[in-house]
Structures are given as C-alpha cells and as structure tokens.
Amino acid sequence: MKIYWTPAAKHSYQEVLNYLLQNWTQKEIDKLIMRTEKVLSLLIKNPTLYPLIHSSIRKCVLSKHNSLFYKIEADQLIIIACWDNRNDPEKLKI
C-alpha cells in the first residue's frame, strides 16, 4: 500500500510543525514526527485500524492536540489533513 499526502495535508502538517517550532521545543517536534511515522507504518499494515468518522474518512489521534484524517482508495492510503484538535472542527474541510 502506498501513502499519498494531499497538498492540503502537507500544508496542514507543516503548519503544525511550524507552530511547534515557534512555541515549543525540538523535542516536541521530534515526538510528533516519530509518532506520525509510527502511525503511517501501522496503517500500511492495517489501513482500517482507526475508526470511520464520515463515510470513508478515518481519524487517527496522533496526540491530544493533533489528529490525522485519511481514506483508503484501492491500494492507496490518502492523507487528507493533519488537524490541530484545538481548532474549530467546523473549519475542517474533508
């Protein structure tokens, strides 16, 4: 299974990392990156690991502050967004 990041997902993930860079330490950035890599390796093995939240969209909580939204299409795992859970969920366009 291949992992594909949408442009919006890449952008939102980078925004989260930029926020951490400005407001936290390198340790927190490294923890989030390692957690993301671990989750992605788990998803390659078991793409249905996390619950459906909307028709074909699944949500994985990376940390108490961040979630990853994805869907499965054929042999691809499509990352839709990396979301700061403190933001208004109405703004999430999935």
MMTF fields as JSON, N, C-alpha, C and O atoms, coordinates in Angstrom:
{
  "mmtfVersion": "1.0.0",
  "mmtfProducer": "UNKNOWN",
  "numBonds": 375,
  "numAtoms": 376,
  "numGroups": 94,
  "numChains": 1,
  "numModels": 1,
  "chainsPerModel": [1],
  "groupsPerChain": [94],
  "chainIdList": ["A"],
  "bondAtomList": [4, 2, 8, 6, 12, 10, 16, 14, 20, 18, 24, 22, 28, 26, 32, 30, 36, 34, 40, 38, 44, 42, 48, 46, 52, 50, 56, 54, 60, 58, 64, 62, 68, 66, 72, 70, 76, 74, 80, 78, 84, 82, 88, 86, 92, 90, 96, 94, 100, 98, 104, 102, 108, 106, 112, 110, 116, 114, 120, 118, 124, 122, 128, 126, 132, 130, 136, 134, 140, 138, 144, 142, 148, 146, 152, 150, 156, 154, 160, 158, 164, 162, 168, 166, 172, 170, 176, 174, 180, 178, 184, 182, 188, 186, 192, 190, 196, 194, 200, 198, 204, 202, 208, 206, 212, 210, 216, 214, 220, 218, 224, 222, 228, 226, 232, 230, 236, 234, 240, 238, 244, 242, 248, 246, 252, 250, 256, 254, 260, 258, 264, 262, 268, 266, 272, 270, 276, 274, 280, 278, 284, 282, 288, 286, 292, 290, 296, 294, 300, 298, 304, 302, 308, 306, 312, 310, 316, 314, 320, 318, 324, 322, 328, 326, 332, 330, 336, 334, 340, 338, 344, 342, 348, 346, 352, 350, 356, 354, 360, 358, 364, 362, 368, 366, 372, 370],
  "bondOrderList": [1, 1, 1, 1, 1, 1, 1, 1, 1, 1, 1, 1, 1, 1, 1, 1, 1, 1, 1, 1, 1, 1, 1, 1, 1, 1, 1, 1, 1, 1, 1, 1, 1, 1, 1, 1, 1, 1, 1, 1, 1, 1, 1, 1, 1, 1, 1, 1, 1, 1, 1, 1, 1, 1, 1, 1, 1, 1, 1, 1, 1, 1, 1, 1, 1, 1, 1, 1, 1, 1, 1, 1, 1, 1, 1, 1, 1, 1, 1, 1, 1, 1, 1, 1, 1, 1, 1, 1, 1, 1, 1, 1, 1],
  "groupList": [{"groupName": "MET", "atomNameList": ["N", "CA", "C", "O"], "elementList": ["N", "C", "C", "O"], "formalChargeList": [0, 0, 0, 0], "bondAtomList": [1, 0, 2, 1, 3, 2], "bondOrderList": [1, 1, 2], "singleLetterCode": "M", "chemCompType": "L-PEPTIDE LINKING"}, {"groupName": "LYS", "atomNameList": ["N", "CA", "C", "O"], "elementList": ["N", "C", "C", "O"], "formalChargeList": [0, 0, 0, 0], "bondAtomList": [1, 0, 2, 1, 3, 2], "bondOrderList": [1, 1, 2], "singleLetterCode": "K", "chemCompType": "L-PEPTIDE LINKING"}, {"groupName": "ILE", "atomNameList": ["N", "CA", "C", "O"], "elementList": ["N", "C", "C", "O"], "formalChargeList": [0, 0, 0, 0], "bondAtomList": [1, 0, 2, 1, 3, 2], "bondOrderList": [1, 1, 2], "singleLetterCode": "I", "chemCompType": "L-PEPTIDE LINKING"}, {"groupName": "TYR", "atomNameList": ["N", "CA", "C", "O"], "elementList": ["N", "C", "C", "O"], "formalChargeList": [0, 0, 0, 0], "bondAtomList": [1, 0, 2, 1, 3, 2], "bondOrderList": [1, 1, 2], "singleLetterCode": "Y", "chemCompType": "L-PEPTIDE LINKING"}, {"groupName": "TRP", "atomNameList": ["N", "CA", "C", "O"], "elementList": ["N", "C", "C", "O"], "formalChargeList": [0, 0, 0, 0], "bondAtomList": [1, 0, 2, 1, 3, 2], "bondOrderList": [1, 1, 2], "singleLetterCode": "W", "chemCompType": "L-PEPTIDE LINKING"}, {"groupName": "THR", "atomNameList": ["N", "CA", "C", "O"], "elementList": ["N", "C", "C", "O"], "formalChargeList": [0, 0, 0, 0], "bondAtomList": [1, 0, 2, 1, 3, 2], "bondOrderList": [1, 1, 2], "singleLetterCode": "T", "chemCompType": "L-PEPTIDE LINKING"}, {"groupName": "PRO", "atomNameList": ["N", "CA", "C", "O"], "elementList": ["N", "C", "C", "O"], "formalChargeList": [0, 0, 0, 0], "bondAtomList": [1, 0, 2, 1, 3, 2], "bondOrderList": [1, 1, 2], "singleLetterCode": "P", "chemCompType": "L-PEPTIDE LINKING"}, {"groupName": "ALA", "atomNameList": ["N", "CA", "C", "O"], "elementList": ["N", "C", "C", "O"], "formalChargeList": [0, 0, 0, 0], "bondAtomList": [1, 0, 2, 1, 3, 2], "bondOrderList": [1, 1, 2], "singleLetterCode": "A", "chemCompType": "L-PEPTIDE LINKING"}, {"groupName": "HIS", "atomNameList": ["N", "CA", "C", "O"], "elementList": ["N", "C", "C", "O"], "formalChargeList": [0, 0, 0, 0], "bondAtomList": [1, 0, 2, 1, 3, 2], "bondOrderList": [1, 1, 2], "singleLetterCode": "H", "chemCompType": "L-PEPTIDE LINKING"}, {"groupName": "SER", "atomNameList": ["N", "CA", "C", "O"], "elementList": ["N", "C", "C", "O"], "formalChargeList": [0, 0, 0, 0], "bondAtomList": [1, 0, 2, 1, 3, 2], "bondOrderList": [1, 1, 2], "singleLetterCode": "S", "chemCompType": "L-PEPTIDE LINKING"}, {"groupName": "GLN", "atomNameList": ["N", "CA", "C", "O"], "elementList": ["N", "C", "C", "O"], "formalChargeList": [0, 0, 0, 0], "bondAtomList": [1, 0, 2, 1, 3, 2], "bondOrderList": [1, 1, 2], "singleLetterCode": "Q", "chemCompType": "L-PEPTIDE LINKING"}, {"groupName": "GLU", "atomNameList": ["N", "CA", "C", "O"], "elementList": ["N", "C", "C", "O"], "formalChargeList": [0, 0, 0, 0], "bondAtomList": [1, 0, 2, 1, 3, 2], "bondOrderList": [1, 1, 2], "singleLetterCode": "E", "chemCompType": "L-PEPTIDE LINKING"}, {"groupName": "VAL", "atomNameList": ["N", "CA", "C", "O"], "elementList": ["N", "C", "C", "O"], "formalChargeList": [0, 0, 0, 0], "bondAtomList": [1, 0, 2, 1, 3, 2], "bondOrderList": [1, 1, 2], "singleLetterCode": "V", "chemCompType": "L-PEPTIDE LINKING"}, {"groupName": "LEU", "atomNameList": ["N", "CA", "C", "O"], "elementList": ["N", "C", "C", "O"], "formalChargeList": [0, 0, 0, 0], "bondAtomList": [1, 0, 2, 1, 3, 2], "bondOrderList": [1, 1, 2], "singleLetterCode": "L", "chemCompType": "L-PEPTIDE LINKING"}, {"groupName": "ASN", "atomNameList": ["N", "CA", "C", "O"], "elementList": ["N", "C", "C", "O"], "formalChargeList": [0, 0, 0, 0], "bondAtomList": [1, 0, 2, 1, 3, 2], "bondOrderList": [1, 1, 2], "singleLetterCode": "N", "chemCompType": "L-PEPTIDE LINKING"}, {"groupName": "ASP", "atomNameList": ["N", "CA", "C", "O"], "elementList": ["N", "C", "C", "O"], "formalChargeList": [0, 0, 0, 0], "bondAtomList": [1, 0, 2, 1, 3, 2], "bondOrderList": [1, 1, 2], "singleLetterCode": "D", "chemCompType": "L-PEPTIDE LINKING"}, {"groupName": "ARG", "atomNameList": ["N", "CA", "C", "O"], "elementList": ["N", "C", "C", "O"], "formalChargeList": [0, 0, 0, 0], "bondAtomList": [1, 0, 2, 1, 3, 2], "bondOrderList": [1, 1, 2], "singleLetterCode": "R", "chemCompType": "L-PEPTIDE LINKING"}, {"groupName": "CYS", "atomNameList": ["N", "CA", "C", "O"], "elementList": ["N", "C", "C", "O"], "formalChargeList": [0, 0, 0, 0], "bondAtomList": [1, 0, 2, 1, 3, 2], "bondOrderList": [1, 1, 2], "singleLetterCode": "C", "chemCompType": "L-PEPTIDE LINKING"}, {"groupName": "PHE", "atomNameList": ["N", "CA", "C", "O"], "elementList": ["N", "C", "C", "O"], "formalChargeList": [0, 0, 0, 0], "bondAtomList": [1, 0, 2, 1, 3, 2], "bondOrderList": [1, 1, 2], "singleLetterCode": "F", "chemCompType": "L-PEPTIDE LINKING"}],
  "groupTypeList": [0, 1, 2, 3, 4, 5, 6, 7, 7, 1, 8, 9, 3, 10, 11, 12, 13, 14, 3, 13, 13, 10, 14, 4, 5, 10, 1, 11, 2, 15, 1, 13, 2, 0, 16, 5, 11, 1, 12, 13, 9, 13, 13, 2, 1, 14, 6, 5, 13, 3, 6, 13, 2, 8, 9, 9, 2, 16, 1, 17, 12, 13, 9, 1, 8, 14, 9, 13, 18, 3, 1, 2, 11, 7, 15, 10, 13, 2, 2, 2, 7, 17, 4, 15, 14, 16, 14, 15, 6, 11, 1, 13, 1, 2],
  "groupIdList": [1, 2, 3, 4, 5, 6, 7, 8, 9, 10, 11, 12, 13, 14, 15, 16, 17, 18, 19, 20, 21, 22, 23, 24, 25, 26, 27, 28, 29, 30, 31, 32, 33, 34, 35, 36, 37, 38, 39, 40, 41, 42, 43, 44, 45, 46, 47, 48, 49, 50, 51, 52, 53, 54, 55, 56, 57, 58, 59, 60, 61, 62, 63, 64, 65, 66, 67, 68, 69, 70, 71, 72, 73, 74, 75, 76, 77, 78, 79, 80, 81, 82, 83, 84, 85, 86, 87, 88, 89, 90, 91, 92, 93, 94],
  "secStructList": [7, 3, 3, 3, 3, 7, 2, 2, 2, 2, 2, 2, 2, 2, 2, 2, 2, 2, 2, 2, 2, 2, 2, 1, 7, 2, 2, 2, 2, 2, 2, 2, 2, 2, 2, 2, 2, 2, 2, 2, 2, 2, 2, 2, 2, 7, 6, 6, 7, 1, 7, 3, 3, 3, 6, 6, 3, 3, 3, 3, 3, 1, 1, 1, 1, 3, 3, 3, 3, 3, 3, 3, 3, 6, 6, 3, 3, 3, 3, 3, 3, 3, 3, 3, 6, 6, 1, 7, 4, 4, 4, 7, 7, 7],
  "xCoordList": [0.848, 0.0, 0.893, 1.877, 0.53, 1.27, 0.574, -0.647, 1.37, 0.823, 0.933, 1.996, -0.165, -0.2, -0.708, -1.776, 0.061, -0.341, -0.942, -0.292, -2.158, -2.732, -1.964, -1.346, -1.999, -1.349, -1.871, -1.098, -3.167, -3.744, -3.199, -2.952, -3.01, -2.467, -1.015, -0.619, -0.229, 1.163, 1.221, 2.023, 0.359, 0.329, -0.079, 0.555, -1.121, -1.601, -0.581, -0.427, 0.111, 1.145, 2.298, 2.823, 2.677, 3.75, 3.346, 4.179, 2.083, 1.604, 1.724, 2.122, 1.385, 1.505, 2.969, 3.289, 3.854, 5.285, 5.815, 6.616, 5.379, 5.794, 5.319, 6.053, 4.084, 3.559, 4.434, 4.794, 4.764, 5.609, 6.983, 7.545, 7.518, 8.828, 8.822, 9.797, 7.734, 7.645, 7.312, 7.727, 6.567, 6.026, 6.507, 6.274, 7.164, 7.613, 9.083, 9.805, 9.516, 10.927, 11.082, 10.11, 12.325, 12.626, 12.174, 11.824, 12.18, 11.761, 10.315, 10.012, 9.422, 8.019, 7.861, 7.038, 8.644, 8.596, 9.03, 8.373, 10.124, 10.626, 9.611, 9.431, 8.954, 7.942, 6.786, 6.312, 6.333, 5.217, 5.638, 4.88, 6.819, 7.304, 7.441, 7.032, 8.013, 8.165, 6.808, 6.61, 5.878, 4.529, 3.843, 3.186, 3.992, 3.394, 3.978, 3.237, 5.29, 5.934, 5.482, 5.276, 5.331, 4.872, 3.45, 3.147, 2.583, 1.193, 1.125, 0.37, 1.909, 1.893, 2.368, 1.827, 3.371, 3.828, 2.759, 2.613, 2.019, 0.907, -0.213, -0.814, -0.482, -1.557, -1.242, -2.15, 0.017, 0.388, 0.035, -0.415, 0.235, -0.065, -1.557, -2.09, -2.228, -3.637, -4.356, -4.544, -4.763, -5.34, -6.673, -7.063, -7.362, -8.65, -8.517, -9.501, -7.31, -7.015, -7.813, -8.255, -7.996, -8.667, -10.111, -10.445, -10.972, -12.414, -12.831, -12.217, -13.9, -14.547, -15.25, -15.877, -15.148, -15.862, -16.882, -17.806, -16.702, -17.609, -17.445, -16.352, -18.45, -18.444, -17.105, -16.932, -16.155, -14.887, -13.701, -12.56, -13.956, -12.886, -12.628, -13.554, -11.353, -10.952, -10.12, -9.464, -10.164, -9.449, -8.502, -8.883, -7.248, -6.231, -5.752, -5.308, -5.834, -5.342, -3.843, -3.417, -3.049, -1.593, -1.147, -0.239, -1.8, -1.533, -2.822, -3.788, -2.848, -4.089, -4.394, -5.527, -3.384, -3.582, -3.701, -4.129, -3.337, -3.297, -3.902, -3.729, -4.621, -5.203, -4.863, -4.595, -4.883, -4.626, -5.901, -6.467, -6.345, -7.528, -7.082, -6.252, -7.639, -7.227, -8.371, -9.385, -8.172, -9.116, -8.335, -7.169, -8.993, -8.373, -9.042, -10.265, -8.227, -8.731, -7.834, -6.641, -8.417, -7.684, -6.449, -6.582, -5.261, -4.042, -3.332, -2.121, -4.097, -3.511, -4.153, -5.357, -3.31, -3.759, -3.585, -2.459, -4.676, -4.635, -4.793, -5.84, -3.725, -3.758, -4.438, -3.986, -5.535, -6.344, -5.946, -5.874, -5.686, -5.353, -4.661, -4.873, -3.84, -3.298, -3.946, -3.793, -4.663, -5.532, -5.144, -4.879, -5.109, -4.922, -6.295, -7.223, -6.417, -7.714, -8.291, -9.469, -7.476, -7.967, -8.69, -9.355, -8.56, -9.258, -10.73, -11.139, -11.506, -12.935, -13.13, -12.684, -13.783, -13.967, -14.798, -14.72, -15.581, -16.374, -15.491, -15.917, -14.27, -13.353, -12.658, -12.057, -12.726, -12.08, -12.889, -14.048, -12.288, -12.946, -12.465, -11.381, -13.295, -12.938, -14.06, -13.943],
  "yCoordList": [-1.179, 0.0, 1.241, 1.318, 2.197, 3.45, 4.531, 4.524, 5.458, 6.597, 7.831, 8.132, 8.526, 9.763, 10.881, 10.763, 11.97, 13.155, 14.153, 14.527, 14.581, 15.631, 16.93, 17.072, 17.876, 19.162, 19.828, 20.42, 19.73, 20.317, 19.624, 20.279, 18.308, 17.568, 17.959, 18.15, 18.076, 18.511, 19.895, 20.148, 20.773, 22.136, 22.152, 22.823, 21.424, 21.437, 20.787, 21.233, 19.744, 19.106, 20.089, 20.198, 20.794, 21.78, 22.917, 23.418, 23.323, 24.363, 23.908, 24.688, 22.662, 22.126, 22.131, 22.538, 21.68, 21.669, 23.085, 23.315, 24.026, 25.421, 25.984, 26.707, 25.648, 26.097, 25.553, 26.282, 24.268, 23.664, 24.316, 24.539, 24.618, 25.261, 26.627, 27.005, 27.364, 28.702, 28.703, 29.601, 27.7, 27.743, 26.637, 26.71, 25.631, 24.512, 24.244, 25.121, 23.052, 22.714, 21.679, 21.096, 21.479, 20.473, 19.085, 18.242, 18.854, 17.561, 17.254, 16.125, 18.236, 18.025, 17.803, 16.993, 18.519, 18.318, 16.893, 16.207, 16.458, 15.109, 14.049, 13.044, 14.272, 13.325, 13.207, 12.106, 14.347, 14.312, 13.624, 12.826, 13.924, 13.291, 11.782, 11.008, 11.361, 9.926, 9.248, 8.139, 9.912, 9.346, 9.227, 8.224, 10.238, 10.202, 9.052, 8.31, 8.902, 7.811, 6.444, 5.52, 6.323, 5.054, 4.739, 3.608, 5.742, 5.555, 5.159, 4.259, 5.823, 5.508, 4.087, 3.403, 3.636, 2.251, 1.257, 0.188, 1.601, 0.75, 0.725, -0.318, 1.888, 1.975, 1.201, 0.676, 1.126, 0.335, -1.131, -1.818, -1.602, -2.992, -3.224, -4.279, -2.225, -2.37, -1.044, -0.28, -0.751, 0.561, 0.858, 2.021, -0.154, 0.075, 0.149, 0.005, 0.37, 0.382, 1.435, 1.182, 2.601, 3.7, 3.84, 3.438, 4.402, 4.404, 5.353, 6.392, 4.94, 5.796, 6.928, 6.706, 8.134, 9.254, 9.845, 10.547, 9.547, 10.085, 9.244, 9.212, 8.587, 7.674, 6.949, 5.904, 7.446, 6.733, 7.383, 6.966, 8.395, 9.129, 8.528, 8.263, 8.323, 7.777, 8.813, 9.666, 8.716, 9.663, 8.914, 7.965, 9.377, 8.838, 9.966, 11.003, 9.781, 10.784, 10.557, 9.527, 11.536, 11.459, 11.848, 11.245, 12.858, 13.339, 13.999, 14.083, 14.462, 15.079, 16.357, 16.839, 16.91, 18.15, 17.969, 18.894, 16.804, 16.63, 15.318, 14.278, 15.391, 14.201, 14.158, 15.182, 12.953, 12.727, 12.143, 11.189, 12.72, 12.232, 11.594, 12.151, 10.419, 9.706, 8.872, 8.644, 8.419, 7.498, 6.473, 6.679, 5.373, 4.282, 4.204, 4.11, 4.246, 4.105, 3.129, 3.374, 2.028, 0.966, 0.582, 0.121, 0.764, 0.395, 1.619, 1.595, 2.697, 3.928, 4.324, 4.173, 4.832, 5.444, 6.942, 7.421, 7.675, 9.096, 9.915, 9.891, 10.647, 11.522, 12.809, 13.482, 13.152, 14.309, 15.552, 16.647, 15.378, 16.545, 16.108, 15.007, 16.998, 16.906, 18.07, 19.22, 17.792, 18.788, 19.076, 18.158, 20.338, 20.757, 20.64, 21.37, 19.745, 19.464, 20.645, 20.64, 21.646, 22.823, 23.79, 24.72, 23.57, 24.414, 24.043, 22.964, 24.938, 24.726, 23.613, 23.761, 22.499, 21.4, 21.774, 21.104, 22.822, 23.27, 23.762, 23.777, 24.163, 24.681, 23.581, 23.84, 22.353, 21.229, 20.844, 20.446, 20.961, 20.642, 19.283, 19.152, 18.26, 16.928, 16.336, 15.211],
  "zCoordList": [0.0, 0.0, 0.0, 0.735, -0.831, -0.925, -0.117, 0.038, 0.394, 1.131, 0.248, -0.295, 0.116, -0.665, 0.237, 0.838, 0.331, 1.093, 0.112, -0.864, 0.357, -0.477, -0.205, 0.85, -1.149, -0.883, 0.401, 1.154, 0.642, 1.865, 3.11, 4.123, 3.046, 4.185, 4.45, 5.599, 3.389, 3.547, 4.191, 5.09, 3.714, 4.232, 5.709, 6.523, 6.044, 7.432, 8.378, 9.514, 7.922, 8.742, 8.971, 10.079, 7.918, 8.038, 8.981, 9.737, 8.941, 9.861, 11.305, 12.171, 11.571, 12.928, 13.357, 14.474, 12.474, 12.806, 13.019, 13.925, 12.202, 12.362, 13.699, 14.373, 14.078, 15.371, 16.511, 17.436, 16.425, 17.462, 17.496, 18.568, 16.328, 16.25, 16.924, 17.573, 16.772, 17.34, 18.834, 19.567, 19.276, 20.635, 21.572, 22.778, 21.044, 21.865, 21.599, 21.127, 21.896, 21.71, 20.594, 20.115, 20.206, 19.179, 19.635, 18.809, 20.924, 21.468, 21.076, 20.69, 21.17, 20.818, 19.322, 18.894, 18.529, 17.078, 16.743, 15.96, 17.329, 17.085, 17.517, 16.829, 18.647, 19.13, 18.144, 17.864, 17.615, 16.667, 15.366, 14.813, 14.887, 13.651, 13.843, 12.977, 14.972, 15.243, 15.38, 14.884, 16.05, 16.202, 14.841, 14.562, 14.003, 12.672, 11.859, 11.214, 11.885, 11.153, 11.66, 10.873, 12.978, 13.555, 13.106, 12.724, 13.153, 12.738, 11.266, 10.9, 10.425, 8.997, 8.738, 7.869, 9.48, 9.296, 9.756, 9.164, 10.799, 11.24, 10.201, 9.941, 9.615, 8.627, 7.354, 6.709, 6.99, 5.815, 6.048, 5.131, 7.257, 7.602, 7.835, 7.491, 8.424, 8.772, 8.542, 9.489, 7.303, 6.985, 7.68, 7.784, 8.146, 8.811, 10.333, 11.058, 10.801, 12.238, 13.006, 14.127, 12.416, 13.114, 12.658, 11.544, 13.498, 13.221, 12.097, 11.851, 11.435, 10.449, 11.183, 12.219, 10.651, 11.256, 10.298, 10.711, 8.988, 7.978, 6.723, 6.158, 6.281, 5.136, 4.999, 5.626, 4.215, 4.008, 4.713, 4.514, 5.53, 6.211, 7.591, 8.358, 7.881, 9.175, 9.935, 9.338, 11.265, 12.119, 13.043, 13.728, 13.04, 13.928, 14.829, 14.337, 16.119, 17.064, 17.243, 17.765, 16.802, 16.937, 18.338, 18.909, 18.874, 20.232, 20.706, 19.947, 21.939, 22.403, 21.633, 21.651, 20.955, 20.219, 18.71, 18.02, 18.179, 16.729, 16.278, 16.913, 15.156, 14.549, 13.071, 12.441, 12.539, 11.122, 10.52, 11.053, 9.415, 8.72, 7.412, 6.693, 7.107, 5.903, 5.347, 6.007, 4.099, 3.486, 2.688, 2.351, 2.395, 1.665, 0.299, 0.196, -0.741, -2.109, -2.843, -3.022, -3.264, -3.96, -3.143, -2.01, -3.699, -2.975, -2.41, -2.189, -2.174, -1.636, -0.316, -0.105, 0.551, 1.793, 1.567, 1.434, 1.524, 1.195, 2.465, 3.111, 2.814, 3.98, 3.553, 2.626, 4.236, 3.865, 4.648, 4.092, 5.944, 6.773, 8.055, 8.563, 8.551, 9.9, 10.627, 10.214, 11.695, 12.314, 13.749, 14.525, 14.096, 15.481, 16.156, 15.808, 17.098, 17.732, 18.499, 18.857, 18.75, 19.465, 18.529, 18.986, 17.219, 16.249, 16.161, 16.588, 15.611, 15.407, 14.374, 13.236, 14.737, 13.791, 12.569, 11.539, 12.671, 11.526, 10.386, 9.232, 10.702, 9.681, 8.915, 7.872, 9.411, 8.749, 7.519, 7.633, 6.362, 5.1, 4.634, 4.066, 4.885, 4.413, 3.598, 3.112]
}
